[in-house]
Amino acid sequence: MRGDPRAITLLRPTTAPEALSALQKNPQAIPLAGGTDFMVAWNAGLVRNKIVLDLSLLDGWRKIKVLKNGLKIGSLTTHAQIQRHPVIAKKFPLLA
């Protein structure tokens, strides 16, 4: 079975305040950051009539910030970004 895009409501905020507002208005929404597991459920027809809160456009949550004594890695940062980051590769090679 394949998922039907007409069977879900997709919310796509572009800022953190928009995401929080959308979640407050739709507390039953499914927050989605990656999508691998979601696609399995989608293809099995398990997410019909659901509200999906797509967080992929929140660029501020995808940043890597180098601090004096470490790193701050955003919750949407991908493993590929971590691998390619020059400071991480140099100072934290096991993480990369």
Secondary structure, 3 states (H helix, E strand, C coil): CCCCHHHEEEECCCCHHHHHHHHHHCCCCEEECCCHHHHHHHHCCCCCCEEEEECCCCHHHHCEEEECCEEEECCCCCHHHHHHCHHHHHHCCCCC
